Each structure stands twice: as structure tokens, then as C-alpha cells.
Amino acid sequence: MCYHSRSMTAAGRIEELRAEALSAVASADTTGELESARVKYLGRSAELTEIKKSIRDLAPEDRKTVGAASNRATKEIEDALAGRLDRLSAAEREERLRSEALDVTLPGTPYPRGSLHPSLRIIDEVVDFFVGLGYRVAEGPEVETDYYNFTALNIPPGHPARTMQDTFFLDEGLVLRTHTSPVQIRTMLSQEPPVYVVCPGRTYRRDSDPTHTPMFNQIEGLAVDEGLSLSHLKGTLAAMARQVFGEGVKVRLRPSYFQFTEPSVELDVSCFNCGGADPNCKVCRGAGWLEMLGAGMVDPAVLEEVGYDSERYTGFAFGMGPDRMAMARYGIPDLRLFFEGDLRFLRQF
Amino acid sequence: MRVPLSWLREYIDFDLSADELAGLFSLRSQEVDGIQRLGVLDGEVVVGEVVEFGPHPNADRLSVAKVDLGGREVQIVAGAPNPYPGARVPVVLPGSTMADGKKLKKAKLRGLESYGMMMSERELGISGEHGGILLLDGGYEVGRPLADYFPVGETVLELDVNPNRPDLWGVIGVARELAAILKTEFRTPEPRLVTGGSPTEDYTLRVEAPDLCPRYDLRRVSGVTPGGRVPLWMRRRIHAAGMRPVNAVVDATNYVMLETGQPIHAFDAAKVRGGIVVRRGRGGEKMTMLDGHTRTLDKEMLVIADEERGLVVAGVMGAEDAEVSDETTDVLIEVATFAGRNIMETSQRLGLRTDASGRFERGLDPNMVSYAMDRVAALICGTSGGRVAPDTLSHYPEPVGSWEVPMRLERAELLLGMTVEKDEAAERLGLLGCQVRGEDGRLVANVPTFRRDLEREADLIEEVGRLVGLENVPEVLPGVPLPGGLTPSQKKLRTLRRLLADLGLHEAVTYPFGPDRWKRSLGPGNGDAAPLELRNPLSAEASNLRPSLLPGLLDAAARNRHFGARGGALFEVGHVFETREQPEGMREYALRYRLTGETGLDAEVPAALLMGVEEKTRVAGLLAGTVRPAAWNASAGTAGFFEAKGVVERLVPDARFGPGDEPFLHPGRSAAVLVGDAEVGWVGELHPETAEKFDLAGWPVAAFELDLGAVEPDPEPRFRPFVNVPAVAMDLAVVVNRDVTVGAMLDEIGALGSPMLAETRVFDVYEGEQVPEGKKSVALGFTFQAEETLTDRAVKQELDSVSDRLRAAFGAEVRGG
């Protein structure tokens, strides 16, 4: 009787503890409270644990009942704890993330941003185009001799063409190069045809007004090979113009005069902005065409001067102004801005 | 060259608008710079006769006229006071469009109706004269359109004539060119001379400088009515072509120059003493010229003189002495050809360019002289009633004849890259004035002497190509038989520039010449070489070629500061220049090399030495003021030594830094940049004095400059094996004397040669209360790494050997145990 009653009492107590525990789990609002509930009802010194420990002291017939009841209760409480923990920790994580939220509209940590000069951006692009065709890049000094800058280019002393290029003079026989053409001469003197080179660089003329600066950039090119003709010149430069100004542009040739080419031409590019459709176009001012470069077939006298057989070889040469190309492409109104080192200008490129 | 279209139409018929003509001329011949319009563009101008003329009742400065327009009388309000009853005046009717594009309307001026406008010479495009209404003589019939007498409007083509085409400096040449473009005919006026004048041989002609004067013709026109003016139709042409009317004789010479391209001079024969002498200037000879300036002539200038004095600087400008005036009745006309180069040089030395010198310096055709002489003599007779002498004095010892140039059609097709028809080519060359014949499958052109630019086959090919039309040239991309590409150093330059931009520097391109301040303020630091100077700088402020990129960047920084910038970082890659001293006696070779390209007898002499210039490519950076603005989570970066050094270390990975000695840098905050033992540049803060001179006082400024060859922004990578054993990090703080450099400490640690020590970092340098006076604390962080897991003992041992080494070398005390 006694044992029976004891076992009945134990079972009842288990049931009470189970109900108490489940209620405590359900009402725990934080993982901390939940942990306290776990310690209280399932911990080492919890009453339910004590009951389980005392099972071996029970009458054999009671052991089974009480054991089963306590195991069931334990399992039930554990499940409730686990379920509650999931919910609570998810809520707490959410709360924590909420509290960690930033003002994402604040600017990011600044990384430096410099710039490349607009003319040199154009030069790089044009050079890359010609390199892709198989050209190499030739360079030369900016202080040149009278011979390389003029005479070798079929502009002998006293020639009127010399006065067209207002020249800066240094010590006798030395000038600041008025074009990068002497680089072509130096190139031809150093190798046999075929020659395919572009020569970018700074050039100088004694000229200063709103549309001329005493220094400016040039890209010249030279091709000498067997069988080269004006059509190759036109095809090459048309492809270049499309690279720089867009697939849609057209080119046209006009006759011109340069002492080191014959025939000499100028190449116009159809306006990449309006295509000639806008009489008030800011880029071409309604002309529909932009004067892009001077070019021509290398004068036989120049080929002979560097020791090439002008019957066997022909060639074409061209020269363009990357500063003016940059003005057209980026919408820069004033050439003088290019050489002032003005950060308000440079930062934009 | 300004070409009035009404003038051009006298020699050639064409059915093109001005815009079409300009477009066509640009595509076939010379560029057309613009189209200018003068006078009345569209509308009606009639000859009126003033019936009444009196003051405007409501305005002091205005007058009112009643004008008979031939059967009807209109009221016109005028601003000019010169008309009078009975005067014949040009009247432009309402509805007409003027040169500026404005349309004339019936108007009320101060309450009175005004029907049209009486016109000044300027409004009609005859001259710049705007002082009063043009008064017409009795020959103009009242009521007739003025256009029956001369064009009331003009369109002028502004040709940009290439220097090889002096033939296009005259309207006749332009007509010939247009005829070749249009495949049509052109005509030239036939001079009609009134002879019976006094003989030219009353004067003598002596050419003492035949090398500078291939041809000189002199002819006399006598009995000229003094003070005459040329007719309106001539004056308006001269004006439209851009010259000013002077007097009848001078206007005739200018007219023929504009027509033929041949400049002409006229002397008052009465003032010429004895005869004409063509000679070189005498040393110190002075001449007071028509522009009122007295100039000193030299012995290379050609002078047209009489037996006593110089009268004209040949081909450039005349003196006041023997000019034709309003009293002149007897004229000596000079039509000559001079050596173009000599005229050009004279004109440059005198600083005097004229319409005549501009034409002569291109080299004119001596065979043009006779026609121009006849033409001008005929015009003077026609406009001023003179009579032409029976004889011409002529110096033309070596007549120039035409020459033959062959042209192969296959060569033309090769150069032009398009089909060239033989008949077409022959016709075009013929239209240009050549006599062409076919011979052995090629064309042979007999070239007229006015086309001295047509010397060679390629010259003819160009003519054919452009006249046929360059739009017919196809676009063909040639196959280049070579592998292209950038050289390693060109690639490196690209990477370098991109890297500097990515580090926050802005690429500048600055002028390589600057003021004396550049050289004074930078001191003699760039070796002993003399700076290079321009002989003809644009201003004294721009004569020194830079020996360094720094001064240009400093000027830019000062400008930026002036514009309100708080600071910034610039870089530039460019050439720097220095004089290269030449050995004794090399001058002669140097000059020959510079002028002829020949390296001289001694081919061993390097060309660079003959240049006498050392030119190098360098890269420089300049950090000034605030280089990185503060952000909400980052503090501002200010220019300083270590900012600049950091960039240099990025550009030259193996750089070492030695004592710097550039005078323009802060002596205690600058260093020489070394690679191996070679000095490749410098880095440092600007000397305060330099900063002051460049208007940068008070701003922190640091800079660097490096030889491009030493820069290695993206070194070729080399794989080093690594192990998966964890590395051990240890710190060590030591106290040393203040003057011990961290560099020396790091060198000592490196000299240990520890196989375990993978990396050393300096993470703190401290001076202050925590360490004794005259000492500093240097905190170093080490990373140890080996093939197998390191024991605490092994690491401790290694760290001890580091501190032992530092103690032995510098007396370093380990801080905090």
C-alpha cells in the first residue's frame, strides 16, 4: 500500500512537474529564462532528476511506471525547450541584426581616384588601334636638328613651308620639333621596309592665341611597303576614325599640301554627334564634317633621302591632333585648358 | 586669297551657288575658309535723283529727301547730310536683303515715312567709305537699276591657298583652276594699249644683283591725268578682294596683281633720277617707307634704287620718295620677278609682310611679266588717259621655258589606288595648262612655267587624282605583314601612368619652358650643365627649357591653390633637357650634323654628342596641401615626406633611400632614391624657400622625380613555395638613441639572415615621456615561419637573437621586459 501510494505520489508529482515545466518553457521570453527553466526542471539537481535517481529505490512494480512517466515527461520538456529555443534565438538574432543596422546611405570608405590626361587617353586609344593592326610605336627627341625637322622632310632652308611652322630655335641648328615627323625619318634611317609605325608626342610651335598653344600633342603614322596606295591610307584612317568616334562615321579626303607628301590630302570625319543633320550642332557647328588630320603618300624625295628605293616602295603618312580630338570627343571648349595642370579640369577625366 | 565671284565670272561661266562652289573647290583644289557677302544680297537698287533735301522736322541729325526714282517720287529719311537737289544717288528699295541678312522695310523714322534708303559706298560694298551717300555722276540714268552699271552685291570666296600654288593668288589662276574642275573654258582679258607715249629709254635700267632678280621689266606711261580715280567697278573689286583704293595708278597696279598674282610697282617718273638700279642694300642704308617707318637695310636685301637713292625694298614696300601721287603725270612701271627666298628673308628681317612680299616669296613665274605689264599699262591708259611708251626696258637674261614630265598610268593607279583613264588624265592636265601627248603607254606633260610645282610624276598624279575626285578612292585596309606591339618600356609607361592615377594622382601635361625663376629657384642641383634656352621664346617668361619636371608642377599647384583648391596630387611623365658639353673643336661637326644629318668624317662621334643636348624621360609627382580630404570615417591625408615616399616605394620596389642633397628640398626631409648604387631620383618635402618662390608658402608640399628606366610598377612575378604550417607573430619594442635610423636597424635584422623570419614591420615609433630624453622607442612586429610547426622556444630564441643584435649594434634596450 505504502509503496503503491508512494508510486502514485511520484507519478502525480511528475505530472505536476511536467505541467509546471511546460508552462515555464512556454512563458520564457529570453534564451536566459529558458536556460533557467531547463536548469530548474532538467538540471542535475532538479526534482525530476531526483525522482529519476530514486527510481532504483522503488518497488520493482513501481519502477516501471515511474520510470516511464519520468522519461516521457523529460522528453516532452526537452522537446518544448528545443522548440522554444529555436523560436527565441531566431527572434533574438533578428533583434540583434536590427540593432546592428547602418545608415547605408553614408559614403563608403574613400579610395583615391586620380585621372589620366584627356589627350593621352586619346593617344593611348589611337596607339592601341594601330598596334592592333600591326604597327609599332616610335619615339624621338623633342629637341631636334634642323635637318631631321625640316631638310630631310623635303623642306630645305629658305623654303616657304618653314615659315608656315613658327619654330622655336635653340642653339644653332637645333629646334623644338614642330611635328613628330622627324621620328619617321629616324625610323626609316634605322630600318628597311616594310615600316609600320605611329609616333605620338609633344610638338611645339611659336603660336599662342585662343585656339593655338605653343605646345600641342601629335600622333603621326607612317607605312612604307610595296604596293601601298592612297586607298590604303583612306581605309586605314577610316577604320581608325570609326574606332575613336563610333562605327557610324564616314570619312572624306580633300586635296591639301604638305612638303613631305605627294599627293597630300586632308581627312574629314563626318560629325559623330549630329551626322550633319543639325545646323546648330555644337561639335561641327553645322558643317557636318570635322577636320581630323593631314596625310598623304610619302614624297619620293623623302624616301630617297633615307635611302629607300622610291620606285619599289610607296608609303603613306598621316598626322593628327589628339588634343583637338579630345576636345571633340569630350566636349572641351578651350585648348588652353589642357596644359595648365588645373585640377578642376584634370579631375574630370 | 579673296575671290569676288562677280570678278571670277568675267573669266569663266559656271552655274553654281556660292555654297556649291565653295564645297566643290574645297574637295577639288584649295580649302575655302569662308564666304563673305557685301552690299545688297537680294533686291533692287535704282538710280534716283534728289528733288528736295532738307532737315527732318523732328530730329537734328536726320534729313528728309524727296527722290525721283524715274516716274515716281518717294520720301526717304537720311542720316547723311551730303545729298542736294539734283544729285543722283543709289536707292535700295524696301524688301531688299542687305549683306548682314537684314531685310529692309518701309519705316517711319521720327514720325516720317521713309521708303528705302540712300546708300553709302560701304553699304553697296564698294569701299569702307561711310561718311556720306554715294553721289553718282550724270552718266547714271535716273530710274535704271544700278546693277546695269555694276553689281550691287558681292559674294567673296576666301581661299586658303597652299604655298605651292602662287598661280592661285590671282583671279585668272582661280578661273583656270575652276575650268579644270568643271571641264570648261575660261578666258582672259586682251590688253589694248594706247601707244605714243614718251620713250622708256630716257631712263636707264641696270641690274647689279641678277642672282636675286631673274627678270625686271620697266615701261613708261606718260600723259597721265593727275589725281584721277579708277571707275567704281574697279574700286569695288579691289575693295572686295581686300585692298584699299589709293589713286588711279596704284589702284591699277593692285588690280592687275589681284587679277594675275603678279605684284607691280609704279614710280613717279619725274622723281626718278637717271634710271633704275637693282642692287643690294648698302650697309646701314636707311629708308623711310610708305607706312611711315624708317628701316635700316642690310647687304642681303634687294633694293630698287635710282642713281642716287633707294626707292623700294624690292618686292616688299616702297619708300615715300618716288611714289605715285596725285600730282603724277609720268609713270614708270616695274614688273619683275625676284628670288623668293630672299624676299621671304628680307620680309622676316624687316618684320614686314605685304600683299606683294607674300606673293613674291612663293616664287613667281617670270613669263607672267609681259602680260601683267601690258595689262596694267592698258588699264592706266584706259582710266587715266595715259599713253604707253613704244619700248620696254627688260632684264631677262635666262628665259625660263616649259619642261616635260612623264606620267605612267599604272604608277598613277598604284599611288591613287583607283582606276585612272588615260583620256581623262590627259584632259585634266590639259585644262591645267599642260600640253599633253601620249607616248609609249604613258602621258608626257609639257608643263607651263606658271606651274612650277609640277616637277615630277607624283606631282602630276596628285593633280589627276584630285581633279577626278578623291571620293572615288576606295577604302582598303592593308594587311600589315608584321607583328605590332608595344615595347616593354612602352608597356611599363602605360602601367605606371595607370598606377599613379589609381593611387589618386592626376596626370598633368605642362609646358617644358618657363621663366628664369625656374632656374634660379631650383638652384644648381642638376649637375653643372648650363640650362638650355630658347632663342625666340614667346615671352621672357618662357625661355628656359626645364631640367626637371618639378617647376611646371609647382606652378600648376600654385595656380590650383589660387583657384581655391585645398590641395591635390599631380604627376607628369615628360622630357627634361640639359646642355651636353661638347669637346673642343667639335662645333663644326656638330653644325654639319644638325644641318645636313652627316655625322662627319669621324663616324665614331655619337650623334648625341653632336646634338649637344641631354634629353631624358622622367616621371614626377607632386603632393600639395590636403591630398585626401577627410571623410566621416577617415581622417584627411596631408602632403608630406612619407606620403611621397610611399608612392616611390610603390613605383620602385627595390628602392633604397640615401642622404638627399637637392638644394630645393628640405635638407632634413629629403632623400636620394637609389637602385643598387645608382641614384635614380629624389623624394622629399619642398624647401620652405623654394615653396615661397613658387607661391606655395605655408602649404605642405612633397614631391619626387625618377628616371623612367628605374621605375618598375608591375615587376614580373616569381613564384615562391609556401607551407601550410601556421606562422607565429611576435612583437618587440626597443629603445635606442634618437639618431639611430630605423633603416639601419632593419638592415641589421636583415643581416642576421634568419631562415625563420618571414616579415618585419615597423608599427610604432615613439618619442616622449615614456622614454628617456634623447631616446626613442621603435616597435617592430615579426612574422616567423618555417617548414614545421615552430616551438615557443625556437621563436623565443630567434627573437632574442634579434634583440641581441640590436643591442650590440645600437645599444638597444628591450622595452617592457
HADDOCK unambig.tbl for C-alpha pairs under 7 A between the chains (distance, minus, plus):
assign (segid A and resid 109 and name CA) (segid B and resid 633 and name CA) 6.82 0.50 0.50
assign (segid A and resid 112 and name CA) (segid B and resid 502 and name CA) 6.64 0.50 0.50
assign (segid A and resid 112 and name CA) (segid B and resid 503 and name CA) 5.78 0.50 0.50
assign (segid A and resid 112 and name CA) (segid B and resid 504 and name CA) 4.41 0.50 0.50
assign (segid A and resid 113 and name CA) (segid B and resid 501 and name CA) 6.60 0.50 0.50
assign (segid A and resid 113 and name CA) (segid B and resid 502 and name CA) 5.63 0.50 0.50
assign (segid A and resid 113 and name CA) (segid B and resid 503 and name CA) 6.64 0.50 0.50
assign (segid A and resid 113 and name CA) (segid B and resid 504 and name CA) 4.43 0.50 0.50
assign (segid A and resid 114 and name CA) (segid B and resid 501 and name CA) 4.12 0.50 0.50
assign (segid A and resid 114 and name CA) (segid B and resid 502 and name CA) 5.61 0.50 0.50
assign (segid A and resid 114 and name CA) (segid B and resid 503 and name CA) 6.52 0.50 0.50
assign (segid A and resid 114 and name CA) (segid B and resid 504 and name CA) 3.80 0.50 0.50
assign (segid A and resid 114 and name CA) (segid B and resid 505 and name CA) 4.50 0.50 0.50
assign (segid A and resid 114 and name CA) (segid B and resid 506 and name CA) 4.74 0.50 0.50
assign (segid A and resid 115 and name CA) (segid B and resid 501 and name CA) 4.94 0.50 0.50
assign (segid A and resid 115 and name CA) (segid B and resid 505 and name CA) 6.65 0.50 0.50
assign (segid A and resid 115 and name CA) (segid B and resid 506 and name CA) 4.65 0.50 0.50
assign (segid A and resid 115 and name CA) (segid B and resid 507 and name CA) 5.92 0.50 0.50
assign (segid A and resid 116 and name CA) (segid B and resid 501 and name CA) 6.31 0.50 0.50
assign (segid A and resid 116 and name CA) (segid B and resid 506 and name CA) 6.33 0.50 0.50
assign (segid A and resid 116 and name CA) (segid B and resid 507 and name CA) 5.00 0.50 0.50
assign (segid A and resid 117 and name CA) (segid B and resid 507 and name CA) 5.22 0.50 0.50
assign (segid A and resid 117 and name CA) (segid B and resid 508 and name CA) 6.16 0.50 0.50
assign (segid A and resid 131 and name CA) (segid B and resid 484 and name CA) 5.13 0.50 0.50
assign (segid A and resid 131 and name CA) (segid B and resid 485 and name CA) 5.16 0.50 0.50
assign (segid A and resid 132 and name CA) (segid B and resid 484 and name CA) 6.73 0.50 0.50
assign (segid A and resid 133 and name CA) (segid B and resid 480 and name CA) 6.65 0.50 0.50
assign (segid A and resid 133 and name CA) (segid B and resid 484 and name CA) 6.89 0.50 0.50
assign (segid A and resid 134 and name CA) (segid B and resid 480 and name CA) 5.73 0.50 0.50
assign (segid A and resid 134 and name CA) (segid B and resid 482 and name CA) 5.66 0.50 0.50
assign (segid A and resid 134 and name CA) (segid B and resid 483 and name CA) 5.00 0.50 0.50
assign (segid A and resid 134 and name CA) (segid B and resid 484 and name CA) 3.59 0.50 0.50
assign (segid A and resid 134 and name CA) (segid B and resid 485 and name CA) 6.82 0.50 0.50
assign (segid A and resid 135 and name CA) (segid B and resid 484 and name CA) 4.48 0.50 0.50
assign (segid A and resid 135 and name CA) (segid B and resid 485 and name CA) 6.64 0.50 0.50
assign (segid A and resid 136 and name CA) (segid B and resid 484 and name CA) 5.05 0.50 0.50
assign (segid A and resid 136 and name CA) (segid B and resid 485 and name CA) 5.41 0.50 0.50
assign (segid A and resid 136 and name CA) (segid B and resid 486 and name CA) 6.34 0.50 0.50
assign (segid A and resid 137 and name CA) (segid B and resid 486 and name CA) 6.44 0.50 0.50
assign (segid A and resid 141 and name CA) (segid B and resid 615 and name CA) 6.92 0.50 0.50
assign (segid A and resid 145 and name CA) (segid B and resid 594 and name CA) 4.70 0.50 0.50
assign (segid A and resid 145 and name CA) (segid B and resid 595 and name CA) 6.78 0.50 0.50
assign (segid A and resid 146 and name CA) (segid B and resid 594 and name CA) 5.72 0.50 0.50
assign (segid A and resid 146 and name CA) (segid B and resid 595 and name CA) 5.40 0.50 0.50
assign (segid A and resid 147 and name CA) (segid B and resid 594 and name CA) 5.71 0.50 0.50
assign (segid A and resid 147 and name CA) (segid B and resid 595 and name CA) 4.76 0.50 0.50
assign (segid A and resid 147 and name CA) (segid B and resid 596 and name CA) 5.37 0.50 0.50
assign (segid A and resid 147 and name CA) (segid B and resid 597 and name CA) 5.73 0.50 0.50
assign (segid A and resid 158 and name CA) (segid B and resid 341 and name CA) 5.25 0.50 0.50
assign (segid A and resid 159 and name CA) (segid B and resid 341 and name CA) 6.81 0.50 0.50
assign (segid A and resid 160 and name CA) (segid B and resid 362 and name CA) 6.54 0.50 0.50
assign (segid A and resid 168 and name CA) (segid B and resid 534 and name CA) 6.55 0.50 0.50
assign (segid A and resid 168 and name CA) (segid B and resid 536 and name CA) 6.05 0.50 0.50
assign (segid A and resid 168 and name CA) (segid B and resid 537 and name CA) 6.83 0.50 0.50
assign (segid A and resid 169 and name CA) (segid B and resid 534 and name CA) 5.77 0.50 0.50
assign (segid A and resid 169 and name CA) (segid B and resid 535 and name CA) 5.39 0.50 0.50
assign (segid A and resid 169 and name CA) (segid B and resid 536 and name CA) 6.20 0.50 0.50
assign (segid A and resid 170 and name CA) (segid B and resid 533 and name CA) 6.28 0.50 0.50
assign (segid A and resid 170 and name CA) (segid B and resid 534 and name CA) 4.79 0.50 0.50
assign (segid A and resid 170 and name CA) (segid B and resid 535 and name CA) 5.31 0.50 0.50
assign (segid A and resid 173 and name CA) (segid B and resid 591 and name CA) 6.26 0.50 0.50
assign (segid A and resid 173 and name CA) (segid B and resid 594 and name CA) 5.14 0.50 0.50
assign (segid A and resid 173 and name CA) (segid B and resid 595 and name CA) 5.80 0.50 0.50
assign (segid A and resid 174 and name CA) (segid B and resid 594 and name CA) 6.71 0.50 0.50
assign (segid A and resid 206 and name CA) (segid B and resid 538 and name CA) 6.51 0.50 0.50
assign (segid A and resid 215 and name CA) (segid B and resid 511 and name CA) 6.78 0.50 0.50
assign (segid A and resid 227 and name CA) (segid B and resid 414 and name CA) 6.68 0.50 0.50
assign (segid A and resid 229 and name CA) (segid B and resid 414 and name CA) 5.76 0.50 0.50
assign (segid A and resid 229 and name CA) (segid B and resid 415 and name CA) 4.55 0.50 0.50
assign (segid A and resid 229 and name CA) (segid B and resid 416 and name CA) 5.51 0.50 0.50
assign (segid A and resid 229 and name CA) (segid B and resid 417 and name CA) 5.05 0.50 0.50
assign (segid A and resid 230 and name CA) (segid B and resid 415 and name CA) 5.92 0.50 0.50
assign (segid A and resid 230 and name CA) (segid B and resid 416 and name CA) 4.78 0.50 0.50
assign (segid A and resid 230 and name CA) (segid B and resid 417 and name CA) 5.52 0.50 0.50
assign (segid A and resid 231 and name CA) (segid B and resid 416 and name CA) 6.48 0.50 0.50
assign (segid A and resid 231 and name CA) (segid B and resid 417 and name CA) 4.87 0.50 0.50
assign (segid A and resid 231 and name CA) (segid B and resid 473 and name CA) 5.55 0.50 0.50
assign (segid A and resid 231 and name CA) (segid B and resid 474 and name CA) 5.27 0.50 0.50
assign (segid A and resid 231 and name CA) (segid B and resid 475 and name CA) 5.19 0.50 0.50
assign (segid A and resid 231 and name CA) (segid B and resid 476 and name CA) 5.46 0.50 0.50
assign (segid A and resid 232 and name CA) (segid B and resid 475 and name CA) 6.42 0.50 0.50
assign (segid A and resid 232 and name CA) (segid B and resid 476 and name CA) 4.82 0.50 0.50
assign (segid A and resid 232 and name CA) (segid B and resid 477 and name CA) 5.46 0.50 0.50
assign (segid A and resid 232 and name CA) (segid B and resid 478 and name CA) 5.71 0.50 0.50
assign (segid A and resid 234 and name CA) (segid B and resid 475 and name CA) 5.22 0.50 0.50
assign (segid A and resid 234 and name CA) (segid B and resid 476 and name CA) 6.89 0.50 0.50
assign (segid A and resid 235 and name CA) (segid B and resid 475 and name CA) 3.83 0.50 0.50
assign (segid A and resid 235 and name CA) (segid B and resid 476 and name CA) 4.28 0.50 0.50
assign (segid A and resid 235 and name CA) (segid B and resid 477 and name CA) 4.74 0.50 0.50
assign (segid A and resid 236 and name CA) (segid B and resid 477 and name CA) 5.24 0.50 0.50
assign (segid A and resid 252 and name CA) (segid B and resid 471 and name CA) 6.46 0.50 0.50
assign (segid A and resid 253 and name CA) (segid B and resid 470 and name CA) 5.86 0.50 0.50
assign (segid A and resid 253 and name CA) (segid B and resid 471 and name CA) 6.62 0.50 0.50
assign (segid A and resid 254 and name CA) (segid B and resid 26 and name CA) 6.69 0.50 0.50
assign (segid A and resid 254 and name CA) (segid B and resid 27 and name CA) 4.87 0.50 0.50
assign (segid A and resid 254 and name CA) (segid B and resid 28 and name CA) 6.76 0.50 0.50
assign (segid A and resid 254 and name CA) (segid B and resid 470 and name CA) 6.76 0.50 0.50
assign (segid A and resid 255 and name CA) (segid B and resid 27 and name CA) 6.54 0.50 0.50
assign (segid A and resid 255 and name CA) (segid B and resid 28 and name CA) 6.25 0.50 0.50
assign (segid A and resid 255 and name CA) (segid B and resid 29 and name CA) 5.92 0.50 0.50
assign (segid A and resid 255 and name CA) (segid B and resid 30 and name CA) 6.90 0.50 0.50
assign (segid A and resid 255 and name CA) (segid B and resid 466 and name CA) 6.10 0.50 0.50
assign (segid A and resid 256 and name CA) (segid B and resid 30 and name CA) 6.88 0.50 0.50
assign (segid A and resid 257 and name CA) (segid B and resid 162 and name CA) 6.10 0.50 0.50
assign (segid A and resid 262 and name CA) (segid B and resid 458 and name CA) 6.05 0.50 0.50
assign (segid A and resid 262 and name CA) (segid B and resid 459 and name CA) 6.46 0.50 0.50
assign (segid A and resid 262 and name CA) (segid B and resid 462 and name CA) 6.48 0.50 0.50
assign (segid A and resid 263 and name CA) (segid B and resid 458 and name CA) 6.83 0.50 0.50
assign (segid A and resid 263 and name CA) (segid B and resid 459 and name CA) 6.93 0.50 0.50
assign (segid A and resid 263 and name CA) (segid B and resid 462 and name CA) 4.55 0.50 0.50
assign (segid A and resid 339 and name CA) (segid B and resid 509 and name CA) 5.31 0.50 0.50
assign (segid A and resid 339 and name CA) (segid B and resid 510 and name CA) 4.93 0.50 0.50
assign (segid A and resid 339 and name CA) (segid B and resid 511 and name CA) 6.68 0.50 0.50
assign (segid A and resid 340 and name CA) (segid B and resid 510 and name CA) 6.25 0.50 0.50
assign (segid A and resid 340 and name CA) (segid B and resid 556 and name CA) 6.24 0.50 0.50
assign (segid A and resid 341 and name CA) (segid B and resid 508 and name CA) 5.04 0.50 0.50
assign (segid A and resid 341 and name CA) (segid B and resid 509 and name CA) 6.60 0.50 0.50
assign (segid A and resid 341 and name CA) (segid B and resid 510 and name CA) 6.49 0.50 0.50
assign (segid A and resid 341 and name CA) (segid B and resid 556 and name CA) 5.05 0.50 0.50
assign (segid A and resid 342 and name CA) (segid B and resid 556 and name CA) 6.55 0.50 0.50
assign (segid A and resid 342 and name CA) (segid B and resid 560 and name CA) 5.94 0.50 0.50
assign (segid A and resid 343 and name CA) (segid B and resid 560 and name CA) 6.55 0.50 0.50
assign (segid A and resid 346 and name CA) (segid B and resid 506 and name CA) 6.36 0.50 0.50
assign (segid A and resid 347 and name CA) (segid B and resid 506 and name CA) 6.74 0.50 0.50
